[in-house]
Amino acid sequence: LIEDPDFKATLSEIDYLHPYFSLYPRHREVLKQCFSEGTAEADCFYNQPNDLTSSGEAFVRNLIYGQLYHRDVLGRITTAYQPGDVFGHFSQITQVCKKGGCDYIKWGKMMLGVDSLFRHVSPDGTSLLHDKGMNRISAKRLGVTGCDPSSAKLSYIDAFPREGDTSWMKKTVTKASFSVFSDLAKNVNESAEKIRKSGERSEILYSSRDITQHHSGVILTRTDFKQANRLCENLLVTAEKFASIAFMHGAVYPDKALDKAMRQLLCAQHHDSITGTNNEISFVDLMIEYRECATLLTEIIEKACRFIAGGVKTCNREDCVFVFNPLTWERNGKCWFEIPAKFRNDEFLTLTDLKGKEYPVIRENGKGWFMAEKLPAMGYSVFRVREASSGLNVVTGNDTVIENSAFRLEVDPLKGGTIVSLYDKKEKRELIDKNAPAPGNTVYVMKEIHDRMETQLYTTGHKLLSSEFTADVRSEKCALYQKLTVRVKLDTVGVLIQEIVLYKNGTTVDFRTILEDYQAEDDLLTVTFPVDIKG
C-alpha cells in the first residue's frame, strides 16, 4: 500500500488491524488515506463473529463497533460483509447487515441447496445478494459481467476484479488476481440491477432457506466458552441498565470499563475462538479474557447498585438486604444474598419485607437464599434480616414423586431415575410422551469416531442410555422446595448425578446434571426430553 498506489488489499479484521494502527503511528495517515480512497478496506464488523453462538444483541453491536471504527477512525464505512470462514448463518443476517450499511455478503463455507450467488431473504422481507464462491463460469451463467479472465484458472477463485489492467498483481499474488471485496460487490450488484431493469428472467434466485448448519460440532465444543459467553452477554446488559440509572442520579458513567468489557466479549466471539480451539494455551487465554470481561461487568453492577441503594431512605441499613431485578417484568423465584456481618453466626434467619411478610432463609455455602415474590420490574425490594427461633423442617427419604402448585413429577428408579410423568396441574395434562424410546431426562451416551474432525458430529451407532440402569433416588422436602437426587452408574463410563427441583409456587422445573469419574473417551452425551406435543 505504501510503495504501490495501485495496490489494493483487504485488511481484516479490526481486532487485528487496530493493534497495528496503534503500534505504528507513522503508517496511520497512509492507512487512513487508503481506506478513504477505497484502495484498502476491512471487514465491516469488528471481527467475524460466530452467528450461532452469539446473541443477536452481540451480533448487532459487533457490526456497530466495526462501522463506527471504519467511519470515525479510518474514514469510510465498509459496504461488503465477508464472513468467509464462519460456520453457518442465522436467518436475520441479511436484515441486520443491510441496516448496518452493507449491500453485499460474501461467505466461503459450502452450503447445500443454494447457488453460488443468490438473493437471501430475511424474515422481515429484506434481501441482499449472498456470494458463497462464484467463479467465472457461474458468473457467466448468472449474467454477471466484468470478470477478469484470470479467475478461470482455478475453479474456486472468485470472479473479480471488475476492470483495469491487473498484470501488476501477478507479482504479488500467485495464480489469480484479486481486488477488494467492494469492487466485486459493486460489479455484481450492477449486473443484477441491469438484468432486473431489462425485464429478462434472472438466474439469480431468491431464497429464504436455512443457512445455519455448517460444521455443527462447533456449537458443542469447549462448553466452557459457551457458558462464559452467555454469562458475559447477560452481565453486560445488566451493567448498562444499572449504570445508566445510577448516572441519572449523579454517578459517573463507566464508559471506558463498559467499552473494554464489550470489546473483550466481541473478540472472544470470533468464529475461531468461541467455537473451540484444540490448543490448550489458546483455550486458557480466552477463558482469562472472558473472566476479565465478567469481572469488569460485575464490578460495574455492584457499584451501580450500591450507589442506588445509598440513596434509599431506611434505618438500620446494616440489617437490610436490597434485591435488584434487572428484568423488565415482575419476577418470583430463588434469590441468593450475602448475609450481613452481624448475622453470620446466627444459625437461623428470616427476611421481612416492608409490609411485614416473612420469608424463611436457607443457609448454604456461606450465603443465604429465599423464595422472593413479586420483585418489581427493573427495580428493587428491601428486606430486613432477623434472627429466627427455628429453621425449616427438611424431610429426607426415598420418595420418587415431588410436586408444587404447578407440577407433579415422578421418576422411576428401575429406569435410571428418569422422569416417567410430568403432570401440568394448570393445563390438566401429561407433558411426557409415553411412546418415546426413553423417558424424560434420559442421558444418551453416543460413541464418536476417534479421528473425527472436531467441527463435525460423527457417531458410530454404539450408545447406552441412563434409563437402561437402576438408580438410587433420594428425596428432600420442605416448605420452600421439593428435590430429587438421582445417582446412577453408567456401566464403565462414569457416575451420573441428576438433581430435579420444584420450588414453592414455581412455574419451572430446575435441573442439574453432573457426570463424575468419567473413565471413557470419544463420547457425545446429550439429555433428551420427549414432550407430548404433536406436530
Secondary structure as UniProt FT lines:
FT   TURN            5..6
FT   STRAND          9..10
FT   HELIX           14..23
FT   HELIX           25..27
FT   HELIX           28..37
FT   STRAND          40..41
FT   HELIX           51..53
FT   HELIX           56..69
FT   HELIX           70..74
FT   STRAND          80..81
FT   TURN            84..85
FT   TURN            91..92
FT   HELIX           93..99
FT   TURN            100..101
FT   STRAND          104..106
FT   TURN            112..113
FT   STRAND          117..121
FT   TURN            123..124
FT   STRAND          127..131
FT   HELIX           136..142
FT   HELIX           149..152
FT   TURN            155..156
FT   HELIX           167..171
FT   HELIX           181..198
FT   STRAND          206..207
FT   HELIX           216..219
FT   HELIX           223..248
FT   TURN            249..250
FT   HELIX           255..268
FT   TURN            271..275
FT   HELIX           280..310
FT   HELIX           317..319
FT   STRAND          320..325
FT   STRAND          331..337
FT   HELIX           341..343
FT   TURN            344..345
FT   STRAND          349..353
FT   TURN            354..355
FT   STRAND          358..360
FT   STRAND          362..364
FT   TURN            365..366
FT   STRAND          367..375
FT   TURN            377..378
FT   STRAND          379..387
FT   STRAND          395..397
FT   STRAND          401..403
FT   STRAND          407..412
FT   HELIX           413..415
FT   TURN            416..417
FT   STRAND          418..424
FT   TURN            425..428
FT   STRAND          429..430
FT   TURN            434..435
FT   STRAND          442..448
FT   TURN            450..451
FT   TURN            454..455
FT   STRAND          459..465
FT   HELIX           466..468
FT   STRAND          472..477
FT   STRAND          481..490
FT   TURN            491..493
FT   STRAND          494..503
FT   TURN            504..505
FT   STRAND          510..516
FT   STRAND          523..528
//
